[in-house]
Amino acid sequence: MTTPKLSDINFFVSSTFVDMKEYRDAVIKDLQSRAGVINAQEFFGSRDKKPLETCLEELERSQVFVMFLGPRYGSVDSSSGKSFVEREYERAGELNLPRFAYIMDDDQPFPVKFVSKGEDAVKLDAFKRRVRSNLTVSPYTTPEDLAQKLYSDLKRELPKHGFVLGHKAEADSDISASKLIQEFQLLPKLFHGRKATFEVTLGRSERATYQECDAFSYDYGTAISRSVAPTDPDLRHRLMNGGPRKVFAHGEVAAQLMKLSEEVPTSITVKFIQGSYRSSTPIYDLEYEHDAFHSIAAQFAAKNRVVVDYRDSWHFVTGFELVEVGSGDS
């Protein structure tokens, strides 16, 4: 049996969601940059199952469990009285998965509105004591601190569990760009992080949209995108038939991408990236003024169109992220 390389390891990321979004983004982006496969709420999509059932189902497909706790207990499972995160922690133990747990430093500032109170606070304290008694736990402060500590621990501990930490991107150099794109088209979550080099002509620079930034964990206003048209006919055909059609860059690399000519073909090295974002569509209904019910005519004259709820939808996005310009063979 072949031991999995880093790019084949499936990580389950467990934490509360709304309050820990920045921390989740930092951890997920760091693991993905090292070609890890991520199982997390951000990628579950819509399903005809209860949320906890979906979480536990994805957990059973995972190989490594990563959990970080903050000052919020989170959503509670009505049947057990325990939070989703606590149920996930228990199930990971039953599956004998390697578990890496982190608890926020008590002195780390945090918005008061997210801090659990009353019975939830008592349950959270008990859960933290339980985790500390079962595992060696690291404290963390900022999102960057958490991501750095996690990767350091994974490098040290995963080989002890039989995992071989390889360098998938180096092995990819022996595979054609056309083959890499084909594999990414079919299994984008699995092949996120692979790299390829090819020659392209670029479209004009545009600011990456809010939705694209959300999907790829960029800060809005720091990233740009450009359309890509490979000079190789086979690659161009693949991109026109469902492949990624944009190259993205953020931060200092964005300025480099922006300077490239629209007319001269350029050799670029890119990383395959995927992500998802959520959109909410308002649901409307009619509202009537109470004093208008004395006649049908008045009733219809007084109706107002109002938002009564929102319908959430998840959208999947793929693309390339610029790594280098003029590097490698096309």
N, C-alpha and C positions, 0 to 999 in steps of 0.2 A: 504493500500500500504506500503510495507516494504522500509524503508529508506536505501540507499546504505551504505555499510561499505567502508573503505578506499580501500580495494582490489577490490571493484566494481566501483570505480569512474574513469571515462574516461577523461583524461586530454589532451587537445589540446595544443601543444607547438608551438608558433609562434615567428619567428625571421628570420632575414636574415641567410643564410646558410654557405657559404664558410668562411666568416670572423668570424662567431660566433660558429664554430664547437666545440671548447673546452668548451664554455659556455653551448651549447646544450648537450654535453656529460655529463657534471656535473649535470645538471638539470634532464635529462632523467634517468641517473643512480641512482640518489638519490630518485626520485619518484618510480622507479621500485623496489628499495631496500625496499620500504615501501608498495610494492604490488599495486601500482597504475597502471592503464592501460593507455598506451601512444598512442596518435595519433600524429604522427610527420612524416616529410618527410622520415626519416630513415627507416620507416616501410611500406611505401605506395606500394613499388614494381612497376612493369610495368603495365600500363593500356592504353586502347585505348581512352584516354581523354586528354585534355589540362591540364597542370600542375595546373593552378588556379582552374579549375573545380574539380580536384581531391582534392585539399586542402579544398575547400568549402564543398564538399560532406562529407569528413571526419569530418569537423567541425560540421556539422549538427548531427553527431552521438555522439558528445562529450557532456560532462556535465560541464566542467570547462575550461575556457580559460586562458592560461598563455602566456604573451607576454613580451619580453625584447628587448629593442632598443639599438643599438650602434651608431657608427658614419657613418653608411652606410644605404642609403635609400632602396636599393635592386632592384630586378627585377620589372619592371613596366608593368601593364596591359594596353595594347594599347587602349582598348575600353573606359576606365575611366581615364587614365593618372595617376592612383594611384598605389602605390607599392602593391605587393601581401600581405605584412604584414598589410598594411592599409585597404585593402579590407577584410582581415580576421577579423581585429578588428571591422570593421563596421558590418560584418555579425554576429559576436558574440553578439554585442549589439542588433541586430534585433531579435536574438534567446533568448534574456534575460538570457544569461549564466553569471554566476559569472566571473568577469574579474579581473585578477591580472596583473598589469603592472609595469615594472621596466625599468629605463633609466640609462644608464651608466654614471658614474660620469665624468664630463668634464676634470678632472685632471688625469684620468686613461690613462696610455700610451697605444697606439694602432698603429699598422702598418699603415703608411701613405697611402700605396697602396689601402687600403680598405676604406679610408675616402671619403665620397661623396663631389663633388665639383659642382659649377655652379648651374643649375636649380635643380638638385637632392638635393643639400645641402639646398636650399630654401624650397623645399617640405618637407624635413626631419624636419627642424626647425618648420615649420607650423604644421606638424603632432604631434611633441612633445608638442607644446603649446596646441593643441587640446586635447591630452590625459591628460595632467596635469589639464586642465580645467574641464574634465569630471570625472576623477578618482583621488583618493589619490595614488600618485606614490612614490615608494622607489628608491633611487639611489643604484647602486652597483658598485663594483670594479672588483674583481677577480671571476673566475668561482665558487670557493668554497664559496665566500661571497654571490653570487647570489643564489646558491642552499640552503644555510643555511637560508637566509632571506625568500625565497619562502616557505620552509617547516614551518618555524615559523608562517608566515602569514596564511598558509593553516590550521594549527592546531587551530588558533584563530578564523578565519573567516568562515570556511566551516560549522561548527555547526549552525551558524546563518542562513545558507541557507538550513537547513534541512538535512545535511549530518551527519551521525554517524561515527565517526572515530574509527573503531574497530581494532582488532588484529587478522587478519585472520590466521596467523601462529599458534596461540595458538589453534584455532578451528580445524586446520588441524591434530592435534595430535590424534583426535578421528576417523580419516579416515585412512584406510589401505594404505600402500605405493603403493600397486598395483592399488588401485582406483585413487590415486593422479597421478600416472604415466599415467594411461589411460586418465584422464581428460586433463593432460598437452599435451599428444599426439594429442588430438582432437582440443584443443583451447590453444595453447602455449602463445599467446599474453594475453589472459584473465587470465591464471593461472600462469603467470610469478611471481616469488617471493614466491610461496608456499614451504613449507619445509617438508621433510620426513626423517626418520631414518631407515636404513636397513644395513644388514651385506653383505660385498662384499669381493672379492679378487681383487687386483689391478694389472694392467699391469705396465710396466716400465715407468719411468718419461720421459716426452718429453717437450721440450719448446713449448709453445702455438704458433701457427703460426701467421703470421702478420694478416691474414684474421680473425682468431678467436679473436685476440686481438681487431681488429677494430669492430667486431660484438658486443663484450661484453664490450667495452670501457675500456680495459686494456691498459697499456703502454707496448709496445712490449719489451720483454726482462725481464719483471717482473712477468710473469705468466707461469705456467706449466700445463700440462694435463696428465691424466692417464686413461687408459681404465678401465671400471668397469664390473665385472661379479657377480651379486648378488648370494648368496648361495641359496636363495629361488628359486625353479624351476619356479614358476609363474612369479616372477619379471624378472628372466633371460629371459623367453620366451617373455615378453612384450618388453624388451629392444632390443632383437634380431629382433623384428617385428616393427621397426619404432620408438622406443623410444630413448632417449639420451643414448649415449654409452661412454661418457667421463665425468670425474669429473675434474673441473678446480680450481685453486687457484692462487692468486696473492699476491705480497708483502710478509709480514712475514708468512702468512698462506701457501704460496707456499713452504717455507722451511719445514713446518710441514708435508704437503702432501708428499713431496719428501722423508721423512724419514720412511714412512710406509712400512712395509714388503710386498714383492710380493707373499710370500708363505703363510702367516698366515691370515685367514679371519679377517676382521676388521669391527667393527660397526661404521658407519659414519652418521652424520646429514648433509644433503645437501639442497641447495636452487635451485629450478628449474629456469633456465635462458634461455632467447632467445634473438636473435638479428639478424642483417643482415649486409652484407658488399657488396660493389660495386666493380666490376671488369670491366676493359676496354679491349676489344679485338681489335687489329689493323685491319683496312680494307686496303688492298693493291691494287695498280693499277700499270700500266706500264708507265714509263716516257721515252721519246725518246730525244736524243740529236738533237738539231735543224739542225746541219750541216750534219746529216746522212740521210736526206730525198732525196738525189740525186739518190738513188737506193733502191730497196726493200731489197736487201741483206744487205746493210749498215744499213738500218732502223732496221732490226731484230738484227743485231749485236750490236747496240747501245742502246737497251732498258734496262731500270733499273727498278727493283721492288722497289716501294716506298710506304710509309704509307700516305694515303690521308685522313683518318678519323679514329674515334674510335667508337666502339659500346659498350655501357654500359649495364651491366647485374647485377641484384640484386640476392644475394644468402642468403637464410634463414638458420640460425644455432641454434640448441638447445643443452643444456647440463646441467650438475649439477655444482654448486659451493660449495666447501667445507665450512661448517659452524663450525662443531665440530667433534672431534674424540671420539668414545666410549661414546656417550651421548644418552639417551632415549632408547626406546624399538624398536626392529626391527619388 
